[in-house]
Amino acid sequence: MREREMVIGLTGGIGTGKSTVSQILREKGYKVIDLDVISHEVITFPQVIEKIAENFGKEVLEKDNFGNYAVSREKLGKVIFKNKEKRLALNAIMHPEILHFMRGKILESKEESGIIFVEIQLLFEVQWEKEFDYILLVSASMDTQIQRVLKRDNRTHEEALNIINSQMSLDEKKKRSDFIIENDGNIQDLEEKIDKFLKEIVFESKNRN
């Protein structure tokens, strides 16, 4: 019996290892759509650049190598940093475009693959749960998260802790998820847990009504 089409939202907190899970899934032949990649693409759309300039001023723009105006993510980041109203204004511009682009990518991918994963860090925060058949959460202890952030991003312990505390708690995300992979061990342990999850989800896919 062929796997039925299924779209799974893959999420987690900073330092939990969701990008590592995405990479392993790709290596196993699964289609993974990365919302971070999509957001980088969407911010280059002319209509998005125009709306951002209207709302945040031309000072957040810079010229690219071809002499065209582009959004400086660094300058824009400084404008919205610790300013909730401006972050919400940016989300109002970006999120509809990202959602439209994501849906298009999912439709394209369904022609190639039965099970599709979408890596999206702020899945619950943007309230896009209904876009997915199931949600897979990659979780880890706070100590593990902190150590990974320190090693990867060269941040201080306080900075890492502030980032973790600024996100929705993993306990809350667990309540809203269909599947959970606890990622506190080594890569071999993680691969074994992914294999176990895939057996469950493939079985679920083949037996869906």
N, C-alpha and C positions, 0 to 999 in steps of 0.2 A: 504493500500500500504506500502510495507517495505521501511525503510530508505535505500537510496543508499549509497554505500561506499563513505566516505568523510574524508579527512585528513585536519585538521585545525591547523595552526601554532599559538601557544599562546605565546605572547611576551609582553614586557613592559620594563620599566626602573627600576633601583634599588629603592626599597621602594614603588613601585606602587601596589604591592599585587598580582602579578601573581601566586605565589606559593599558596596563599590562595584560589585563583580562581581554581587552579588545584585540591586542596584538596576538595573543594566543588563539583567539577565535578566528582571526584572519588566517593564521597559519594552518588552522584546521579546515579552511575552505569556506568559512561563513562570511557573508557580507556584513560589514560593519560601517555604518554611516556616522561620521563624527560631527556633532553639532558645532564644535569649536572651529573646525575647518569651514563649515558652512557660514558661520558668523563672520569669519575673516573674508569670505567671498562676498557676502551680502553688503559689507561696509564699503565695498568698492563700486556698488551700483550707483549710477548717476543720480537717480531719484533719492537714494538714501543720503548721499553726500550733500545734496541740495537741502534736504530737510534738516540734517545735522548742522549745516552752516546757518540756516535760518534760526535754529533754536539755541545754538551755542556760540555763534559768531565765527567769522572767517579765520580767527586766530587759531582755531583747532585744525585748520587745513595746512597742507604743505604741498609743494609741487613735486610730482614724481619725475622719473628719469626722462619722460617724454614731454614734460612741461605741462602736464595736466594736473588739476587739483585732486588731492587725495586726503582722506582723513588721517591725521596723525594720532594713532592709538595712544601714544605717550601723552600728548597734549590733552586729548579728550579725557584720558584717565585722571589727569590732575584736576580737571574741571569737575568731574563727577565724584571724586574721592571725598568720602564723608559728607556727601550732599545728597540726601535721599530724594529730594524733589527732582534734581537733575538726572539722577539714575533712573527714576521712573519715567522722565521725559525721553531719555534715550531708549529705554525698553519699549515705550510706546511706538517709537520709530522702527526699531530693529525687530522686535518679536513677530509682528505680522509678516514681515518679509522672510524671516528665518523659517517660520512655520510653513509658509507657502512653498518655499524652496525645499524644505524637508519632506513635505508630502509628495512633491514631484520626484525627489530622489527615491523615496520608498516605492512609488509606482514603477519607476524604471527598474529598480532592483527586483521587484516581484517577478519580472520576466525571466530573471536569471536564477533566483534562489527561493526556496520555500520558506526558510527561516531567516529573518533579517533582524540585525541588532542596531539600535541607535544609541550611541554614547552621548549622554546629556547630563552634565553635572547638576544643573539646577532644575531637574525635571519636576520635582514637587513644588519648588518655589514659583515656577511659572504656571503651575497647575495644568500641565499637559498630560496628565495620567490617561485621559480617555483616548489619546492618540495611539495607545499601545494595547496589545492583547494581554501582555504580562509585563511585570517590572522586576528586573533582577538588580538587587543591591549588592555592591561590593563593600564590605564593612571591615573595620579593624579597630583595635583598641586605641585609645587616645595616645598612649605612649608610643605605639607603633607609628601612628600618624605623624607625631612630632618628630620622631627620629628620621622618618623618610623625608619630611619637609626640610629639616636641617641639612640632610645629606644632599638633597637634590637642588634646593633653591638658595642655599647659602644664607639663610635667614637666622635671626636670633631665636632663642627658645620662646621669648615673650611674643615675637612677631608670629611665630607658628601657632602659638596658643590663641592669640587674638583672631587669626584667620579661622581656626577650627571653631571657636566660640561664636563667630559671626555667622556661621552657617547653621541651617536647620540641624538639630541633633540627629545622630545616627539612630538613636532609640526611636525617635519619632518616624524616621524614614523606614525603619524595620516594620513598624505597624502598618505602613502603607504599601509594602512590597510583597510580591508573590513568592519570590525566591531570594535567598540570602546566601552569599559566599563569604565566610569569615576568612580574611586574608592576613593572618599574623605570622604565618610560617614562611618556609622557603618556596622557591619557584616550583619545585617538584610537588610539594604539598598543594600548591595552588592549581597546578595542572590536573592533579587527581580530583580535586573538588570540581573543576570545570567539566571534566569528563563525566562525573557523576551527575552534574546538573544537566548536561547535554542528553544523557540517556533519559532523564526524566522528561525533558522538554520535547524530545523527538517522539517519545511514547505519547505524550500529551497531544502533539501535533497530528499524529496518525490516527488518534482516537477521538478527535474533536467532532462534534456533531455539526 
